[in-house]
Amino acid sequence: MPWLGLSILLVLVLILGAFVAYFFFDVGKDDETGSPAEVAGVETGATGQAVVAGHANGPLGFPSTATRNTTRIAGSDPVDISMAAALAAYPTSGPGSPPAAVTVVDSNDWQSGVAAATLTALPIGAPILLAPSGTLSATGMDTLAQLNPLGSPDTGENKVFTVGQVAPPSGYDVERIAGGDPAEIAAAVAEEKAKLVDGPPDAFVVVSSDAPEYASPAATWAARSGDVVLYTNKDDVPKATLDVIKDKANKGVPIFVLGPSDVVSSKALKRLDKAGSTVERVGGDDPASAAVELVRYSSGLFGWNLNVPGHGYVLARTDRPMDVVAATALSTGGTWAALLLTDSSDKLPQVVEDYLLDVKPGYTTDPTQAIFSHGWVIGDDSIISVDEQARFDDALELEIVETASTG
């Protein structure tokens, strides 16, 4: 009968439809069975997205993870960023050597972090790990174990330095550096550094203890140079700072003040000048321009003096000084990254873009023989967006240079 064949065909269509709905559209499944990726046995990330080769599904984590000229250390927590930066600077697999020591700082204490950055510089080379509420987390302890500091003559055989109010991690030889306020802590770091290297620094970098957006570039520079950071108020210079500068062992050490006069006044500069050697200001109209000023600056051995193409940079937010502290290990080797600051999650400040375009690398005939620039992006894409990273990448990109015809 014709109707029988039609009925059988209809039943087959319904069965096929149910099969397709069940296996391809997840119809009728309980939510507790998980996402399609989980049902299929694919590893998933914290957001529930499928993970392929360690990257979020889609374009394998790019461009947020990396572009041709940038690498992002993602995360919204400076604690996590500090661990990632330390492991990037000191890979624990392969032939690379571990750091001789590690520095631990409270994750909420930017003043101690900026002062501690001098210990990150060679020859001490102690990258900073940030401790939530002054105590390393379980992951932080795991990272410390992975870094495996063994101590050395350059570290006084200490494996760990703690700066500020920090609980010493158990199982390690710890040198504790503390004080009653930021100026005293910075002075104590200066004393410890002088003892370890058996001499004064090449320069003192004086910054405001109340303006982290102007002080954070000192951390990156101290990690690069080993110069010592000291603190001042806007008008009055703390006794602890003056005592370091007046010390006979530090006679003749030049002083460089970071920030404009509304952050560190001329009155404070006069006090510093009277106490010590020459005083120079590295200013700027705002935090982003002040960071660029230091990147361009050169006076004797002080200043990045990055005024030609082919350098490394760190891009971080002005309102997140602990991100800068967390990333200081990136400035102790590799591309020796200098700090650039952005005040937005969406776009590069014009002063930063203008600077990068001014030192943009180029080539005439063979790009493989050219010099290159590289940038680290600090924080996830809610802190610095992919669009801003793309602008950063483009400003760093190697570009062909047209030559005038001689005909």
The 8 nearest C-alpha neighbors of each residue, nearest first, counted from 0:
[[1, 3, 2, 4, 5, 6, 7, 8],
 [2, 0, 3, 4, 5, 6, 7, 8],
 [1, 3, 5, 4, 0, 6, 7, 8],
 [4, 2, 6, 5, 1, 0, 7, 8],
 [3, 5, 7, 6, 1, 2, 8, 0],
 [4, 6, 2, 8, 3, 7, 9, 1],
 [7, 5, 9, 3, 8, 4, 2, 10],
 [6, 8, 10, 4, 9, 5, 3, 11],
 [7, 9, 5, 11, 6, 10, 4, 12],
 [10, 8, 6, 12, 7, 11, 5, 13],
 [11, 9, 13, 7, 12, 8, 14, 6],
 [10, 12, 14, 8, 9, 13, 15, 7],
 [11, 13, 9, 15, 10, 14, 16, 8],
 [14, 12, 16, 10, 15, 11, 17, 9],
 [15, 13, 11, 17, 16, 12, 18, 10],
 [14, 16, 18, 12, 13, 17, 11, 19],
 [17, 15, 13, 19, 14, 18, 12, 20],
 [16, 18, 20, 14, 15, 19, 21, 13],
 [19, 17, 15, 21, 16, 20, 22, 14],
 [18, 20, 16, 22, 17, 21, 23, 15],
 [21, 19, 24, 17, 26, 18, 23, 22],
 [20, 22, 26, 25, 18, 19, 23, 24],
 [21, 23, 19, 20, 25, 24, 18, 26],
 [22, 24, 19, 20, 25, 21, 26, 18],
 [23, 25, 20, 26, 21, 22, 19, 35],
 [24, 26, 21, 28, 23, 22, 20, 27],
 [27, 25, 21, 20, 24, 28, 22, 23],
 [26, 28, 25, 29, 21, 20, 24, 30],
 [29, 27, 26, 25, 30, 32, 21, 31],
 [28, 30, 31, 32, 27, 33, 26, 25],
 [31, 29, 32, 33, 28, 34, 27, 25],
 [30, 32, 33, 29, 28, 34, 38, 37],
 [31, 33, 30, 29, 38, 34, 28, 37],
 [34, 32, 31, 37, 30, 38, 35, 36],
 [33, 35, 37, 36, 38, 32, 47, 30],
 [36, 34, 38, 37, 39, 33, 25, 41],
 [35, 37, 41, 39, 34, 38, 49, 40],
 [38, 36, 40, 34, 39, 41, 35, 33],
 [39, 37, 35, 40, 36, 34, 33, 32],
 [38, 40, 36, 37, 41, 35, 34, 42],
 [39, 41, 37, 38, 36, 42, 35, 43],
 [42, 40, 36, 37, 39, 43, 49, 50],
 [43, 41, 50, 49, 40, 37, 44, 36],
 [44, 42, 49, 50, 47, 48, 41, 45],
 [43, 45, 47, 46, 48, 50, 49, 42],
 [44, 46, 47, 43, 48, 49, 55, 50],
 [47, 45, 44, 48, 43, 49, 55, 50],
 [46, 48, 44, 43, 45, 49, 34, 36],
 [49, 47, 46, 43, 44, 56, 55, 50],
 [48, 50, 43, 56, 36, 55, 42, 47],
 [49, 51, 55, 43, 54, 56, 42, 53],
 [50, 52, 53, 54, 56, 55, 49, 59],
 [53, 51, 54, 50, 59, 55, 42, 56],
 [52, 54, 51, 50, 55, 59, 60, 44],
 [53, 55, 59, 60, 50, 51, 52, 56],
 [54, 56, 50, 60, 59, 49, 48, 57],
 [57, 55, 49, 50, 59, 48, 51, 54],
 [56, 58, 59, 55, 60, 61, 54, 49],
 [57, 59, 61, 60, 56, 55, 62, 54],
 [60, 58, 54, 57, 61, 55, 56, 51],
 [61, 59, 54, 55, 58, 64, 63, 62],
 [62, 60, 63, 64, 58, 59, 65, 66],
 [61, 63, 65, 66, 64, 60, 385, 58],
 [62, 64, 61, 65, 385, 60, 71, 380],
 [65, 63, 61, 71, 60, 62, 70, 66],
 [66, 64, 70, 62, 69, 63, 71, 61],
 [65, 67, 69, 62, 68, 70, 392, 61],
 [66, 68, 69, 65, 392, 396, 70, 373],
 [67, 69, 373, 392, 66, 374, 395, 396],
 [70, 68, 374, 66, 65, 375, 373, 392],
 [69, 71, 65, 375, 376, 64, 374, 66],
 [72, 70, 376, 64, 73, 375, 65, 377],
 [71, 73, 377, 378, 376, 80, 70, 74],
 [74, 72, 379, 378, 71, 377, 75, 80],
 [73, 75, 379, 378, 76, 80, 79, 72],
 [74, 76, 378, 379, 77, 73, 382, 79],
 [75, 77, 78, 79, 74, 80, 378, 322],
 [78, 76, 80, 322, 79, 321, 325, 81],
 [79, 77, 129, 81, 76, 80, 106, 82],
 [78, 80, 82, 77, 81, 76, 83, 74],
 [79, 81, 77, 83, 78, 82, 325, 84],
 [82, 80, 325, 84, 78, 128, 79, 83],
 [81, 83, 85, 79, 80, 84, 128, 86],
 [82, 84, 80, 86, 81, 85, 87, 79],
 [85, 83, 87, 81, 86, 326, 82, 80],
 [86, 84, 88, 82, 87, 83, 126, 328],
 [85, 87, 89, 90, 83, 88, 84, 82],
 [86, 88, 84, 85, 89, 90, 83, 329],
 [89, 87, 85, 86, 329, 328, 84, 90],
 [88, 90, 86, 87, 97, 85, 91, 98],
 [91, 89, 86, 92, 87, 88, 95, 97],
 [90, 92, 89, 146, 145, 97, 93, 86],
 [93, 91, 90, 94, 95, 89, 96, 97],
 [92, 94, 95, 91, 90, 96, 89, 97],
 [93, 95, 96, 92, 91, 90, 97, 89],
 [96, 94, 93, 90, 97, 89, 91, 92],
 [95, 97, 94, 98, 89, 91, 90, 99],
 [98, 96, 89, 146, 148, 99, 147, 95],
 [99, 97, 100, 148, 125, 124, 96, 89],
 [98, 100, 150, 148, 149, 151, 97, 158],
 [101, 99, 158, 125, 148, 159, 98, 150],
 [100, 102, 125, 159, 126, 127, 160, 158],
 [101, 103, 160, 127, 125, 161, 159, 126],
 [102, 104, 161, 128, 127, 129, 160, 162],
 [105, 103, 129, 162, 130, 112, 161, 106],
 [106, 104, 133, 130, 108, 107, 129, 132],
 [105, 107, 129, 130, 131, 108, 104, 78],
 [108, 106, 105, 109, 132, 131, 321, 133],
 [107, 109, 105, 110, 111, 106, 112, 104],
 [108, 110, 112, 111, 321, 113, 107, 320],
 [109, 111, 113, 112, 108, 181, 114, 208],
 [112, 110, 114, 109, 113, 108, 163, 115],
 [113, 111, 109, 115, 110, 114, 324, 104],
 [112, 114, 218, 110, 116, 115, 111, 109],
 [115, 113, 111, 228, 185, 112, 116, 110],
 [116, 114, 112, 117, 113, 118, 111, 162],
 [115, 117, 119, 222, 218, 118, 113, 114],
 [118, 116, 221, 225, 222, 119, 115, 120],
 [119, 117, 116, 120, 115, 125, 123, 124],
 [118, 120, 125, 124, 126, 116, 222, 117],
 [121, 119, 222, 124, 225, 118, 117, 223],
 [122, 120, 124, 123, 119, 225, 331, 118],
 [121, 123, 124, 120, 153, 196, 154, 119],
 [124, 122, 121, 153, 154, 125, 118, 120],
 [123, 125, 119, 121, 120, 122, 98, 126],
 [124, 126, 101, 119, 100, 102, 118, 123],
 [127, 125, 119, 101, 328, 102, 85, 124],
 [126, 128, 102, 103, 101, 129, 325, 125],
 [127, 129, 103, 81, 82, 102, 104, 130],
 [130, 128, 106, 78, 104, 105, 103, 81],
 [129, 131, 135, 105, 134, 133, 106, 104],
 [132, 130, 106, 133, 134, 105, 135, 129],
 [133, 131, 134, 105, 130, 106, 107, 165],
 [132, 134, 105, 165, 130, 131, 166, 164],
 [135, 133, 130, 166, 131, 132, 165, 136],
 [136, 134, 130, 139, 140, 131, 137, 133],
 [135, 137, 139, 138, 140, 134, 130, 131],
 [136, 138, 140, 139, 141, 135, 142, 134],
 [139, 137, 141, 136, 140, 142, 135, 143],
 [138, 140, 136, 142, 135, 141, 137, 143],
 [141, 139, 143, 137, 142, 138, 135, 144],
 [140, 142, 138, 144, 139, 143, 145, 137],
 [143, 141, 145, 139, 144, 140, 146, 138],
 [142, 144, 140, 146, 145, 141, 139, 147],
 [143, 145, 147, 141, 142, 146, 140, 148],
 [144, 146, 142, 147, 143, 141, 91, 140],
 [145, 147, 143, 144, 97, 148, 142, 91],
 [146, 148, 144, 145, 143, 149, 97, 98],
 [149, 147, 99, 100, 158, 98, 150, 146],
 [148, 150, 99, 158, 147, 100, 151, 156],
 [151, 149, 156, 158, 99, 157, 100, 148],
 [150, 152, 156, 153, 154, 99, 155, 149],
 [151, 153, 155, 154, 156, 150, 195, 157],
 [154, 152, 151, 123, 155, 195, 122, 196],
 [155, 153, 156, 151, 152, 157, 123, 150],
 [154, 156, 152, 157, 153, 151, 195, 150],
 [157, 155, 150, 151, 154, 152, 158, 153],
 [158, 156, 150, 155, 172, 154, 159, 173],
 [157, 159, 100, 150, 172, 148, 149, 171],
 [158, 160, 173, 101, 100, 157, 102, 172],
 [161, 159, 102, 174, 173, 175, 103, 101],
 [160, 162, 103, 175, 102, 176, 165, 104],
 [161, 163, 176, 104, 177, 111, 175, 103],
 [164, 162, 177, 111, 165, 176, 184, 104],
 [163, 165, 133, 177, 162, 105, 166, 104],
 [166, 164, 133, 163, 105, 161, 134, 167],
 [165, 167, 134, 133, 168, 164, 161, 135],
 [168, 166, 165, 169, 173, 161, 175, 134],
 [169, 167, 166, 171, 170, 135, 140, 134],
 [170, 168, 171, 167, 172, 173, 166, 140],
 [169, 171, 168, 172, 173, 167, 158, 144],
 [172, 170, 169, 173, 158, 168, 159, 157],
 [171, 173, 157, 158, 159, 174, 170, 156],
 [174, 172, 159, 160, 157, 171, 175, 158],
 [173, 175, 160, 157, 159, 161, 176, 172],
 [174, 176, 161, 160, 173, 162, 177, 167],
 [177, 175, 162, 161, 187, 163, 188, 174],
 [176, 178, 163, 184, 162, 175, 187, 164],
 [179, 177, 184, 183, 180, 163, 187, 176],
 [178, 180, 183, 184, 181, 177, 182, 163],
 [181, 179, 183, 182, 178, 184, 177, 185],
 [182, 180, 184, 183, 110, 185, 111, 208],
 [183, 181, 230, 185, 184, 180, 239, 240],
 [184, 182, 178, 186, 180, 239, 185, 181],
 [183, 185, 178, 187, 181, 177, 186, 182],
 [186, 184, 188, 182, 114, 187, 183, 229],
 [185, 187, 189, 183, 184, 188, 182, 239],
 [186, 188, 184, 190, 189, 185, 183, 191],
 [189, 187, 185, 191, 186, 190, 192, 184],
 [190, 188, 186, 192, 187, 191, 227, 193],
 [191, 189, 187, 193, 188, 192, 186, 194],
 [192, 190, 188, 194, 189, 193, 187, 195],
 [191, 193, 189, 195, 194, 190, 188, 196],
 [194, 192, 198, 190, 197, 196, 191, 195],
 [193, 195, 197, 191, 192, 196, 190, 198],
 [194, 196, 192, 193, 197, 153, 191, 154],
 [195, 197, 193, 198, 194, 192, 153, 199],
 [198, 196, 194, 193, 195, 199, 192, 191],
 [197, 199, 193, 196, 200, 194, 248, 195],
 [198, 200, 193, 249, 248, 201, 197, 252],
 [201, 199, 202, 226, 227, 198, 203, 225],
 [200, 202, 226, 252, 199, 203, 300, 253],
 [203, 201, 253, 200, 226, 252, 254, 204],
 [202, 204, 254, 227, 228, 226, 255, 205],
 [205, 203, 228, 255, 256, 254, 227, 229],
 [204, 206, 256, 229, 230, 228, 255, 203],
 [207, 205, 230, 214, 257, 256, 231, 208],
 [206, 208, 231, 209, 210, 232, 230, 214],
 [207, 209, 230, 210, 231, 232, 206, 110],
 [208, 210, 207, 211, 232, 233, 262, 231],
 [211, 209, 207, 212, 213, 208, 214, 262],
 [212, 210, 214, 213, 215, 320, 209, 208],
 [211, 213, 317, 210, 214, 286, 215, 318],
 [214, 212, 211, 286, 258, 210, 215, 216],
 [215, 213, 211, 206, 217, 216, 212, 210],
 [214, 216, 217, 218, 211, 320, 213, 212],
 [217, 215, 218, 219, 214, 290, 338, 220],
 [216, 218, 220, 215, 219, 214, 221, 113],
 [219, 217, 113, 221, 116, 216, 215, 220],
 [218, 220, 222, 216, 327, 221, 217, 338],
 [219, 221, 223, 217, 222, 218, 224, 216],
 [222, 220, 117, 225, 226, 224, 218, 223],
 [223, 221, 120, 219, 116, 119, 117, 220],
 [222, 224, 220, 331, 221, 330, 120, 225],
 [225, 223, 221, 226, 222, 220, 120, 117],
 [224, 226, 117, 221, 120, 222, 223, 227],
 [227, 225, 221, 202, 224, 200, 201, 203],
 [226, 228, 203, 117, 204, 189, 225, 200],
 [227, 229, 204, 114, 205, 203, 185, 226],
 [230, 228, 205, 185, 204, 240, 206, 182],
 [231, 229, 182, 206, 205, 208, 207, 240],
 [230, 232, 236, 207, 237, 206, 208, 233],
 [233, 231, 235, 234, 207, 236, 208, 263],
 [232, 234, 263, 262, 264, 235, 231, 267],
 [235, 233, 267, 264, 266, 232, 263, 236],
 [236, 234, 232, 267, 233, 237, 231, 266],
 [235, 237, 231, 232, 267, 238, 234, 240],
 [238, 236, 239, 240, 231, 235, 241, 182],
 [237, 239, 241, 240, 242, 236, 182, 183],
 [240, 238, 242, 183, 237, 241, 182, 186],
 [241, 239, 243, 238, 242, 237, 229, 182],
 [240, 242, 238, 244, 243, 239, 245, 274],
 [241, 243, 245, 239, 240, 244, 238, 246],
 [244, 242, 246, 240, 241, 245, 186, 239],
 [243, 245, 241, 242, 246, 275, 249, 274],
 [246, 244, 242, 243, 274, 275, 241, 247],
 [245, 247, 243, 248, 249, 244, 242, 250],
 [248, 246, 250, 249, 245, 244, 243, 251],
 [247, 249, 246, 250, 199, 198, 245, 251],
 [250, 248, 247, 246, 252, 199, 244, 251],
 [251, 249, 247, 252, 248, 246, 275, 276],
 [250, 252, 276, 253, 249, 275, 277, 248],
 [251, 253, 202, 249, 250, 276, 201, 254],
 [254, 252, 202, 277, 276, 251, 203, 278],
 [253, 255, 278, 203, 202, 277, 204, 279],
 [256, 254, 279, 204, 280, 278, 205, 203],
 [255, 257, 280, 205, 204, 206, 281, 279],
 [258, 256, 281, 206, 282, 280, 205, 255],
 [257, 259, 282, 213, 262, 281, 283, 289],
 [260, 258, 282, 261, 262, 283, 263, 284],
 [259, 261, 264, 263, 262, 265, 258, 282],
 [260, 262, 259, 263, 264, 233, 258, 265],
 [261, 263, 260, 233, 259, 258, 264, 207],
 [264, 262, 233, 260, 261, 259, 267, 207],
 [263, 265, 260, 266, 267, 233, 234, 261],
 [264, 266, 268, 267, 269, 260, 263, 234],
 [265, 267, 269, 264, 268, 234, 270, 235],
 [268, 266, 234, 270, 264, 265, 269, 235],
 [267, 269, 265, 271, 266, 270, 272, 264],
 [270, 268, 272, 266, 267, 271, 273, 265],
 [269, 271, 267, 273, 268, 272, 274, 266],
 [272, 270, 268, 274, 269, 273, 275, 267],
 [273, 271, 269, 275, 274, 270, 278, 268],
 [272, 274, 270, 271, 275, 269, 276, 268],
 [275, 273, 271, 272, 245, 270, 244, 241],
 [276, 274, 272, 244, 273, 245, 271, 250],
 [275, 277, 251, 253, 252, 272, 278, 254],
 [278, 276, 253, 254, 272, 279, 275, 251],
 [277, 279, 254, 255, 272, 253, 276, 280],
 [280, 278, 255, 256, 254, 281, 277, 253],
 [279, 281, 256, 255, 282, 257, 278, 258],
 [282, 280, 257, 256, 258, 293, 279, 292],
 [281, 283, 258, 259, 289, 280, 257, 292],
 [282, 284, 289, 288, 285, 259, 258, 292],
 [283, 285, 288, 289, 259, 282, 286, 287],
 [284, 286, 288, 283, 287, 289, 259, 213],
 [285, 287, 289, 288, 213, 212, 290, 317],
 [288, 286, 340, 290, 289, 285, 341, 291],
 [287, 289, 291, 283, 290, 285, 286, 292],
 [288, 290, 283, 292, 286, 291, 287, 282],
 [289, 291, 293, 287, 292, 288, 339, 216],
 [292, 290, 294, 288, 293, 289, 295, 339],
 [291, 293, 289, 295, 290, 294, 296, 288],
 [294, 292, 296, 290, 295, 291, 302, 289],
 [293, 295, 291, 303, 292, 296, 305, 304],
 [296, 294, 304, 292, 305, 293, 306, 303],
 [297, 295, 302, 293, 304, 294, 292, 303],
 [296, 298, 302, 304, 301, 299, 303, 295],
 [299, 297, 301, 300, 302, 296, 304, 279],
 [298, 300, 301, 297, 302, 201, 253, 202],
 [301, 299, 298, 302, 297, 201, 202, 224],
 [302, 300, 298, 299, 297, 303, 202, 296],
 [301, 303, 297, 296, 304, 293, 298, 294],
 [302, 304, 294, 305, 296, 295, 297, 293],
 [305, 303, 295, 297, 296, 302, 306, 294],
 [306, 304, 295, 303, 307, 294, 310, 308],
 [305, 307, 304, 295, 358, 308, 357, 294],
 [306, 308, 358, 305, 309, 359, 357, 360],
 [309, 307, 358, 360, 359, 310, 306, 372],
 [308, 310, 372, 371, 370, 360, 307, 311],
 [311, 309, 372, 308, 334, 373, 312, 371],
 [312, 310, 336, 334, 373, 372, 374, 335],
 [313, 311, 336, 337, 374, 338, 375, 373],
 [312, 314, 375, 338, 374, 336, 337, 339],
 [315, 313, 339, 376, 340, 375, 377, 338],
 [316, 314, 340, 377, 341, 313, 323, 376],
 [317, 315, 341, 319, 318, 340, 342, 314],
 [316, 318, 212, 342, 319, 340, 341, 320],
 [317, 319, 316, 320, 212, 342, 211, 315],
 [318, 320, 316, 321, 322, 317, 323, 315],
 [321, 319, 323, 322, 215, 211, 318, 324],
 [320, 322, 324, 323, 319, 109, 325, 77],
 [323, 321, 325, 77, 320, 324, 319, 326],
 [322, 324, 320, 326, 321, 325, 215, 327],
 [325, 323, 321, 327, 322, 326, 112, 113],
 [324, 326, 81, 322, 323, 327, 80, 321],
 [325, 327, 323, 324, 84, 328, 329, 81],
 [326, 328, 329, 219, 324, 330, 325, 222],
 [329, 327, 126, 330, 331, 326, 85, 88],
 [328, 330, 327, 331, 326, 88, 336, 84],
 [331, 329, 335, 336, 328, 223, 327, 332],
 [330, 332, 223, 328, 335, 329, 120, 222],
 [333, 331, 335, 330, 334, 329, 88, 328],
 [334, 332, 335, 331, 329, 330, 336, 88],
 [333, 335, 311, 336, 332, 310, 330, 373],
 [336, 334, 330, 332, 333, 331, 311, 337],
 [335, 337, 312, 311, 330, 334, 313, 329],
 [338, 336, 312, 313, 311, 335, 294, 219],
 [339, 337, 313, 312, 314, 216, 219, 340],
 [338, 340, 314, 290, 313, 291, 315, 337],
 [341, 339, 287, 315, 316, 317, 314, 290],
 [340, 342, 316, 343, 317, 348, 347, 287],
 [341, 343, 317, 316, 340, 348, 344, 287],
 [344, 342, 345, 341, 346, 347, 316, 383],
 [343, 345, 383, 382, 384, 346, 381, 342],
 [346, 344, 343, 387, 384, 383, 386, 347],
 [347, 345, 387, 343, 344, 348, 386, 390],
 [346, 348, 341, 387, 349, 352, 351, 390],
 [349, 347, 351, 350, 341, 352, 346, 342],
 [348, 350, 352, 351, 353, 347, 354, 346],
 [349, 351, 353, 348, 352, 288, 354, 287],
 [352, 350, 354, 348, 349, 353, 355, 347],
 [351, 353, 349, 355, 354, 350, 356, 347],
 [354, 352, 350, 356, 351, 355, 349, 357],
 [353, 355, 357, 351, 352, 356, 350, 358],
 [356, 354, 352, 358, 357, 353, 394, 359],
 [355, 357, 359, 353, 358, 354, 394, 352],
 [356, 358, 354, 355, 359, 353, 306, 307],
 [359, 357, 308, 307, 355, 356, 360, 306],
 [358, 360, 356, 308, 357, 355, 395, 361],
 [361, 359, 308, 397, 309, 371, 358, 398],
 [362, 360, 398, 397, 399, 400, 359, 369],
 [361, 363, 399, 400, 366, 369, 364, 398],
 [362, 364, 400, 399, 365, 401, 361, 402],
 [363, 365, 362, 366, 399, 400, 368, 367],
 [364, 366, 367, 368, 363, 362, 369, 399],
 [367, 365, 369, 368, 362, 364, 363, 397],
 [366, 368, 365, 369, 370, 362, 364, 371],
 [369, 367, 366, 365, 370, 362, 364, 371],
 [368, 370, 366, 367, 362, 371, 361, 365],
 [369, 371, 309, 360, 368, 372, 308, 361],
 [372, 370, 309, 360, 369, 397, 373, 310],
 [371, 373, 309, 310, 311, 395, 68, 374],
 [374, 372, 311, 68, 69, 312, 310, 395],
 [373, 375, 312, 69, 313, 311, 68, 376],
 [374, 376, 313, 70, 69, 71, 314, 312],
 [377, 375, 71, 314, 70, 313, 72, 374],
 [378, 376, 72, 315, 71, 314, 375, 73],
 [379, 377, 73, 74, 382, 75, 72, 383],
 [378, 380, 73, 74, 381, 382, 75, 383],
 [379, 381, 384, 383, 382, 385, 378, 63],
 [380, 382, 379, 383, 384, 344, 378, 75],
 [383, 381, 344, 380, 379, 378, 384, 75],
 [384, 382, 344, 380, 381, 379, 387, 345],
 [385, 383, 380, 387, 386, 345, 344, 381],
 [384, 386, 388, 387, 63, 380, 389, 383],
 [387, 385, 389, 384, 388, 390, 345, 346],
 [388, 386, 346, 390, 384, 389, 345, 385],
 [387, 389, 385, 391, 386, 390, 392, 384],
 [388, 390, 392, 386, 387, 391, 385, 393],
 [391, 389, 393, 387, 392, 388, 394, 386],
 [390, 392, 388, 394, 389, 393, 387, 395],
 [391, 393, 389, 395, 68, 390, 394, 69],
 [392, 394, 396, 390, 395, 391, 389, 68],
 [393, 395, 391, 392, 396, 356, 355, 390],
 [396, 394, 392, 393, 372, 359, 391, 68],
 [397, 395, 393, 394, 392, 398, 68, 360],
 [396, 398, 360, 361, 395, 371, 359, 399],
 [399, 397, 361, 396, 400, 362, 360, 359],
 [398, 400, 362, 361, 363, 401, 397, 364],
 [401, 399, 363, 362, 361, 402, 398, 364],
 [400, 402, 399, 403, 363, 362, 404, 364],
 [403, 401, 400, 404, 363, 405, 399, 364],
 [402, 404, 405, 401, 406, 400, 363, 399],
 [403, 405, 406, 402, 401, 400, 363, 364],
 [406, 404, 403, 402, 401, 363, 400, 364],
 [405, 404, 403, 402, 401, 363, 400, 364]]
